[in-house]
Amino acid sequence: MTSESKLKLATNTLTESELVAENDSVWLSSKKAKKELKVSDCHLMHLRLAGKLQFRKEGNRFYYLIPAVNTTDENLLR
């Protein structure tokens, strides 16, 4: 990660293209992650707390790293 990327993370100014991770996964907001995974707010929180979802917090927002190819992984939802 370059120093410019670290600065953008620190200042919460990620661009749309930076939301796509190197391994074809996408950083989604809580609202979009819930829609893609077809889960409730509560279940999304439990997946995060259980360590089943990679996430990052920017200010008061959570972003989740969701695989772009298969967003409804059955093992993840258990």
N, C-alpha and C positions, 0 to 999 in steps of 0.2 A: 504494500500500500504506500503510495507516494505521500509526501508531506502535504501536498495540495488536497489529496483525498482525505487525509486525517483532519485537515482544517475544515473541509466541507462537512465531515461528520460532526465535528465539534460545534459547528455553527448551524447545524440542521438544515443545510441547503443542498441536499442531494438532488441531482437532475434525474429526469425520467430514465435516461440511458444507464445511469449508475445504479438503478434499482435492479438491474439484471446482473446476477452473479456469474462468475466464470464458468460454472458447471451447469449452465442452462436452467438454473433455478431463479426464481423471481422473488424480490422482497415485496410483500403485499401489506397494506394497512390491515388493521384488525377487521374492518368491515368487509374488505375484499377477501381476506383469508377465510372468514366465516362463510362467505358465499361459495367460494371454491371448494372448501372442505365439507360444506353442508352441515355445520355444527352451530350450536348456540354460543353466546358470549361466555357462559359459564364453562362449557366444555372446552372452548378454546383456551381459557385461563388454566383449566386443569391439565391440558396437554402441555402448555408452557411450563407450569410448575413441575410436572412429571419429567421434564427434560426431553419430551418427544418432539418438540418443535424448536428449531433454532430461531432466536429472536434478538432484536435489539430495541432499545428504548431511546427515543429522541424526544426530549422534553416530556410531555405527558402522553405521547403516542408510542404504541408498540408496532413494530414491523416484523413480519414472520417470513422466513425463507421457505418458500414453497416450490417443490419441483415443478418445472414448467410442463413437462411431458405428462406426468401422472399425478394430478393433484389430489386424487381420492385414494390414497394408499390405504388398504384395509388394515394393515398392521398398525398404522399410525392412529387410526380411529378406535382401536381397542383399548 
